[in-house]
Amino acid sequence: MVLAELAAAQTTISTQTAISTGVDADAGLPFWEIRESGMSLRLVQRLPDQTRAFFLARGFARADVDLIAQGCVFQTIFKNTSQTDKPSVLEYNLRDWKVQVADAVRGLKTREDWAAQWAARGVPQPAKIAFEWALLPTRQVYNPGDYNWGMSVFDLPPDSHFDLEVIWQQYGSRHTAVLKNIHCAPDVSVEAELP
């Protein structure tokens, strides 16, 4: 079923949706997570300095790196977990997702939005390619058991709070869940702990 057909289908808000927060064991940073039959999504906070270091190492100028690092970046892990229960293809389009800050609602900043900005700023081609591959794809289709991860940029100042409405298509219907009070990392320097 294509996205246009699914958009016209009934939206499902499952009573089996589990939303949780905590500290990611690998990153040691806060996470926000949705788990529903057939799908899981986890957003893990990234510190601005982590993002700066990552993109400086990929050929970006300091001014360009600061644009990314101060844009509220999360590591995003999206999985189609339907292979263990009732297999179904999963589709999403980040352009459907909604970011709410106070009373304002808007979309995420996607690869395509960044590509136009990088072209205008004259970012070198190798850096643009590295950036595109680092971000979560704008649209994706996952077969049962497929997953992907990448950075998501919410284009908010450090230390902001927001809600995120996540929309995906699976089992022939449109699903939605809301993650509340997501916290962008503050822009503070962290001292490295040396052995």
Summary of the structure (lengths in Angstrom):
residues: 195
radius of gyration: 17.2
end to end distance: 53.3
largest distance: 56.4
contacts: 572
relative contact order: 0.23
helix: 26%
strand: 38%
